[in-house]
């Protein structure tokens, strides 16, 4: 008996016109004329807004949403997200400057990541944002620089909890990690902190990301709230917030399904009720790819078609140098295909053909889609890669082999 074919979950609802996908009402052909060439990333305002709105509707009112700019730091997108979320999380000084120029209030911007330089810390103190400190050295350095500037630094502690987010695409906690301060070191550290030299704002507990397992996310939230309660009990000053991280994933590969947030939200509502010590403390959920990942597409154009020993290849003008994650070289152990389409043949009635879609680079790693069934492809067709709104352009080696750059546009 033949096994049923495992397929991708349905792609986000990009609209269609003239046999092509549209982004923000413009067809792929029109977008190419707008930006001047392919390849390009295009991000849809309506899909971004709908995603944030649906999430706010699903979660308890007490949860504040922050956008993690590292997921997509395209300036137009960051500025668009600013009124949709309560705050921003940044991972570099460059992202911090982008965040403060968006008009986001400084007290709603946090800076996480190990290895912050003195320049990073000094700039953060001057800007008035909150440093999510990752080590005792970073705390000490922040205090010293604050005294030099005669400005109290805003400090929160990023915690490396003893637990991890099971079934996570990227584990950020549990065991030995470069991120945060180990949970078991905090009782002594919190006793010894010079609270007069800092504005101590709270804790950041981030266990993992890109998770589609509802039970694992619920378990993480239960452990996170319990740990947060312990930390609040042992902290001798009042705090403003607990950042519980994110962890919510999106479906990239065949067989993966979008998260149903009902049980996750019900569990958060119960936890907020159970832990009364946290009732006057803001609870922040910090998300990146979940908010923007499905609102973007990567589009390249077919420049050649060839046969090699009974295998058909469609060669495109874009590839791994623009979209490293899609090529399978950004965290995948075994490469799987993102959902792809021929973006200008949506009403094609001809039978699909098996084809390998590759990029222009002189490396076998430059794969856009491997052994996929698509409508018959011709030169100048558009190849669309969905789920490309996060960790795309900024996470790719765009100067590799000195290929032409790409464009980005928010519509």
N, C-alpha and C positions, 0 to 999 in steps of 0.2 A: 504494500500500500504506500502511495506517495505521501510524504509529509506535507502539510500545508505550508505554503511559502510565508516566511516571516517578512513582514513589510514595515516601512516607516509609519509612525503615527501621521495623521493628516497634517499637512503643513499649515502655517498660519494663514489667515484669510486674506492674502493679497488679492486685490481685485484684478479684473481682466478687461481689456479693450483691444479691439482690432487683432485678436488672436495672440495677444501678448499680455504678460503680467504688467501690472502698473504698481508704482510706488507713489503715494501722495497724488494720485490722479494722472501721473505721467507714464506713458509706455516706456519700455526699455529703449526703443529707438529714439524717443524724445529725450530721455535722460542722457543717452550717448551724445546727442547734439548739444544738450545743455553743458555737459562737462567737457566735451570735445573729443572723447575717445573712450575706448575700453582698455583695460578692465576698470571697474568701479564698484564701490560699495554704495548702496542706497538704503536709507533708513526711513521708515514710515512713521510720521508724527502720530497719526491716528492709532496705529497699533501700539505705540509706546504709551499713549494716553489711556487707551483701553486696558492695557495690561496693569498699569498702576491702579487705575480705578477699580478693576475687578479684584485686585489683591486687597486694597483698602476695604472693600465691601465684605471680603471673606474673613479678614482678621478681626480680632477684638479691637475695640476703639482705643484701648490703652497702648497698643503697639504703635510706635512711631517708625516710619520708613526712612532709611537712609540709602542713598545710592553710592555704591563703590565705584569710583571713577575709573579705577584700573580696568574694569570690564570693557569700557569704551570711552576714551578721553577726547573723542572728536569734539572740538569746542562748541559747534552749533548744537550738538546733541546734549552736551552738559548744560548749556544755557537753557535748552528746552526743558530738561528735567528739573531744573531748579524750583519752579513753582509747584511741581507735582509731588515732591518729596519734602520731608522735614529737614534733612541734612545731607551732607556729603562725607564720605570717607576717602582719604587720599593716601597714596603710597609713595609719594616723592615730593620734593619741593616744587617741581614743575607742575604736578597736579594740584598742589596747594595754591599756587599762584593762579591757576585756572579757576579753582573753586572760589577764591575770594573775589576775583574779578567778575564772577557770575552774579554777584550780589547776595550770595548766601551769607547769612550772619555768621561771624567768626565763631561764635559759641556753638554753632551747629556743624562745624567742620572738625573732623578728627584725622590724625595722621598716624597710621599704623605701618609697621614693617621694621625688621631688624636692621641694624647697621646704619642708623641715622647719623649723619656727620654733625660736627659742631655747627656748620653752616646751615644744615637743615633745622637743627634745634633752635638756633638763634633766630632764624627767619620765622619759625613757628611761634616763638614767644612774642616777637614784634607784631606778628599778624593777629595774635590773640586766639589762635585755634588751640585745640586740645591735643596734646601729645599722648598717644597710646604707647606708653613706655614698655620696652621689651626686656629690660635687664636692670639690675641695681646700678650698673655703671651709667646707663642712660638716664636714670632718675637723678643720680648724683651730678651728672654733667648738666642736666636741665636746671638744677638748683643753682649750680655755680654760674652758669650763663645768665640765669635770671637775676642774680645778684649783681653781675657786671652791668646788666642793662637797666637795673633798678625796676624790673617788671616781674611780678610773680608769675611763674609759668603755670599754665593749666595742665594738670597731670591726671591721667587715668592709667591703670595698670592692665596690661594685656596678660591674661592668665593662660598658662599651659595646663589644662585640666588633666586629671589622671585618666579620664575617659576619652574615647574617640567617637567620631561619627561613623558607625558601621555602614558598610556598603557605599562609602563615599568615593566619588571620583577623585578627590584630592584630600588626603588626611592632613589636617593642620594641627592636631593635638594628640595627646596620649603618648606616653613613652618619651624618649629623648627627642627634643625638637629645638630648632633655632628660634622658634616663635614664642614670645611671652616668657613669663616667669613661672616656674613650676609651682603648682598648687600647694605642695607641702612646705615651700619656703615662705609662703605669705604670712603665716601667723607672726613670725619673728620680724619680718620686714615691716608689716603694718604697725607693729609696736614701736619700731625705731625711726619711722619717717618723721622728718621735720615739717609738720603740717603748717607751721607759721610761715614757712618759706615757699609754700605752693598753694594753689587752689586745687584741692583734690576733688576730682569730679566723679570718679567711679571705676568700673571694671569692664573689660572687654573679654568675653569668653567665646572663642570661635573654634569649633571643633573640626569643621570640614566643609567641603563644598560639593556642588554638583551631585545631589542625592535625589533619587527617585523612589526611595523605599520609605513609605509612610511610617511603618513601625519604627524604623531606625531614627527618623526625624523626631517622632514623638518621644522615644527613649532619650535622645539627646536633649530635648527641651526639658524633660523631667529632671535629668541630672544637672542641667545648666541652672535651673531655678533653685534646686537644692543647694548647689554650690554658691550661687549668688546670695542666698539667705545666710549661709555660713559666713561669707565674706562681710556682709553688712553687719552681722552680729559682732565680728571681731574688729571692725573699723571704728576708731574712737571719734570720728567726725561724721557728720551727715554727708551723703553723696547725692549727686544729681541723677545719675543714670546707670543702668546696666545694659551694655550692648551684648545681645545674645547671638551675634553673628547672623549668618544666613543659612546656607546649606541647601536651599531649595534648588532643584535641578530642572533642566529642560531636556526633552527627548532629542537625541542626536541620531541614534542608530536604530536599525530594524529591531522590532520587538519592544522598544522602549515606549512608555506611555506617559502622557502628561499627568502631573500630580493632581489628584483630587484633594483640595485643601480642607474639606469638611472636617475630617477627624483631627487633622493638625490644629485647626482653629478651635475646635471644641476642647482639645487638650490644653491649649494655651489659655482659654477662658477659665478652665478649672484650676490651672496652676496660678493664675492671677488671683483667683479667689482663695486658694489654699495658703498662699504665702503672704500673710497680712503685713509682714515686716517690709514688704516691697511695695505696699499700696501707694505710697507717696513718692516713689522713685520711678522715673521714666524708663520704660522698657523699649529699647531700640532693636529693630531687626534691620540688619545691613545686607543689602542684596545688590548684585551686579548683573550677572548674566540672566538671572530670572526675569529682571525687568526689561532688558534690552535685547537679549539674544535672539528672540524670535521675530523682532521687528526689522531685522536687516537681512539683505541678500548681497551676495558677491556675484558679479556678472563679468564673464569674459567672453571673447568671441572666437569662434573656430576659424583658424587660419589655414589649416591643412587637414586632409583626410588621407589615410594611407592604410594599406594592408601589409601585415608582416606574418607570414606563415599561418594563414587562416585566422588571424586576429585583426580586427578593425580598430584603428586608432583615430580619434579626433584630437588634433593638436590645437591648443588654444593659446591666446596671447597673455594669459595669466596663469598663475600656479602657486606653488608653495611659498615663493618669495612674498606673496601678498596674503596668503591664507595658509599659514603653517599648520594650524589645527586640523583643517580639512584634509591635509595631505597625510595625516596620521603621525606626524612627527612632533606633536605637542601633548604628550601625556598618554597616548594610546600604546598599549603593549602589542595588540594585534590590530592592524588597521581595519577600520570599517568605513563604509560610505556614509557621508552626510546625505540627506535628501537632496536630489538634484533634478533639474528639468531642462528641457529645451524651451527657453522662455518665449520664443516666438512661434511655437507650433502647438498651441494649446488645444486646437480643434482638429489636430491631425487624425485622419481615419486610417492611415496606413499602419500595418503591423509594426510593432516595436522590433528593434534590432539590438543585439548584444554588442557593446562597444566599450573600449577603454578610453576615457577622457583624460588627457595629460596636458601638462604645461610646456613652456618653451625652453626649460632649463636642461642643461646637459647632465642630468642625473636621473637614475631610475626612481628616485624618491618623489619626483615631481608628478604627483597623481591628483587629479581632481575627482575622478570616479572610476572605480575598477570593476569591469565586467558588469556594467549596468545595462538594463533594457530601456531604450529610449526610442522615440520616433526617429525615422531615418534622418541622419544629420547631414547638413550641407555646409560648405564654406560660408562664413558670415553669419551663421546661426549664433544665438546667444545661449550660453550655458549658465544656468542659474544654480547657485549653491545656497540653499536655505539655512536657517539657524545661524546666520553669520553676523548678527548684531553685536556679539561680544567676542573679545579675544581674537580679533581678525587682523585689521591693518596694523594696529600698534603692537601686536604680539608676533609679527612676522618679520623675517630678515629682508626688508625691502631693497637693500643694496646688494644682495647676493647676485653674483655674476653680472652686476651693473646693468640690469634690465631697466626699461623705462618705469617710471613711478606710476602710481594709480591715483584715482580720484575718489573722494567721498562726498556725499551730498545727503542732506536731510530734507525730505519733501512732505 
